[in-house]
């Protein structure tokens, strides 16, 4: 299985979308929306902002590994 590193993250506050490159070996706990400046945090039960708000889950989850 090929790991995807690009994910489009969508701000739940303003709806702004931006394609980002995920870190290959770490989770990203915070993300600042460039449009409304909101600081996004993972939803309960998710390990990172990409798992909560991205179109693609983070690389550790894609590999069925324990996330950070």
DONUMI-684998 format. One record per residue (C-alpha): x, y, z. Coordinates in steps of 0.05 Angstrom, whole numbers, plus 5000, padded with zeros to 4 digits. Layout:
% residues N
XYZ ...
END
This chain:
% residues 68
500050005000 502750684980 502451205034 499251865014 502352485045 497753015014 491153165048 486153735039 484554005107 477854365117 476754865173 470354695209 469455425229 469755785162 470055215110 476855425082 480454855047 487854785036 492154205011 497754055060 503453555063 502953115125 509152925164 510952205146 512851985216 509052425265 502052675282 500153405278 496053605338 494854335320 493454705255 492155435244 487055605190 490256125145 483456435131 480156535199 486356395243 482655875285 487055365318 484454665302 485554085348 483753345336 476653125351 475952655410 478251965389 482652215332 490152265337 491352875294 488153445255 488753065190 484752475217 479452965240 479153485184 483153205125 481252815063 486652305079 488352005147 495452095174 500951615151 501251205216 493651075211 494350915137 499550375156 495050095211 500250285262 499150575331 498751325323 502951815362 
END
